[in-house]
Amino acid sequence: MNNDQRYFIMISIPMSYAYALSKQVRDHNQRQPNQNVSIEKLAAEAVCDYVDRIEQMEAALQPAGAKSPSEPEQYPPAACKAEVGK
């Protein structure tokens, strides 16, 4: 996907997932203190990875020789690997 453009979204998740993300961020930052990540960055990467996997699965289900669906133009945005605040 095109990762040059950024699109800001707000989501709400259950607290148990927020705590799990927080723990993953804390663990990562302790293991690699020179490469700190934030909850927002980790969540953005998780969403992008999920969307990429879904698109790969859908492409694999296309009949042989069928055209794959083209990437959306502007909306909904296709850009990801978000850096929150940029």
C-alpha positions, 0 to 999 in steps of 0.5 A: 500500500501507499505509505506516504500519506497519513490519515488520522482516525480515533478509535475506542477499544476495550480497556483490556486491549488498552492494558495489553497494548500498554504492556507491549509498549512498556516491554518493547521500550525496556528491551530496546530503550533506544527505539521507543514506541508509543501506544498510538504507533503500536496500534496504528501498525497493528491496524495496518498489518491487519488490513494488509493480511485481509487484502492478501487473503482476498487476493488469494481468493480471486479466480486465476486471471481475475483483476485484483481490486484497485486501490481506493483513490482518496477515501477511505485512505489506503496509506498506513504505517502511521506515525501519530501526529505527522 
